Amino acid sequence: MDITNYAHAINDEPNEDWTIEELLQWCLLQSKRKTMAKRDELINALETQFKNGENEILQLQQQAVKAQRRESAMKSKSQDPNAQLRYEQQNEKEKTTDDANVRVDENQNPNLEEAISYNASGQNMKSKKTSKPTSIHIEITQGKHAGSTYDLKPSHKRPCWVGRSKGKKFSDRGISLHRDDEVSTTHGKFHVDSPGPNGKFIFTDTGSTNGTIYNGAEVEDNVPLELVDGMVLVV
């Protein structure tokens, strides 16, 4: 039926003066309006389902990458039987030095004298906090950046960033692992959990793609992890 010559407004209601043809045209227009509204509703629902499915696929992909990375890291560690022995010997040496030369005041953070080890996708980073609550000494002992050392000075409001980026906040006062493709551009940060003399040094994974592993378990994104003696992180 031709409705191009429909003589009324689309929202007009039929009355007794309308002809049969006008009434049929009105019915056809109302049916078309409802069909178009239903079509738009279905399109919006399908678009929402598609976006949700896409997000789920991306999350599953990230979880698979992290699991593969974790398995690879554990396998690499098991293939080096001397790694644990070297770590224990160095750890014992540092403890002996601390006991002989350091006396920590009761009001100071006891973690300031502790050491951590940090492994970044094949890169072993051994870090030792100084006797003052202002710096962390990090030495990379294995991997593409082996031999590099860093003296980080994180604070409560100014963290020291770790990642693949060559940006100023990484190269000037953080750690830039720019030759390691497995490390995220912004992988994590070293910082202090609270202001004042009792603040503790902590590490936080800031939502990296491959994640961070500690003691064989994946570190939860954006949850601070307090640095302890002999800590080994795999990123």
Secondary structure, 3 states (H helix, E strand, C coil): CCCCCCCCCCCCCCCCCCCHHHHHHHHHHHHHHHHHHHHHHHHHHHHHHHHHHHHHHHHHHHHHHHHHHHHHHHHHHHCCCCHHHHHHHHHHHHHHHHHHHCCCCCCCCHHHHCEEEEEECCEEEEEEECCCCCCEEEEECCCCCCCCEEEECCCCCCCEEEECCCCHHHHCCCEECCCCCCCCCCCEEEEECCCCCCCCEEEEECCCCCCCEECCEECCCCCCEECCCCEEEEC
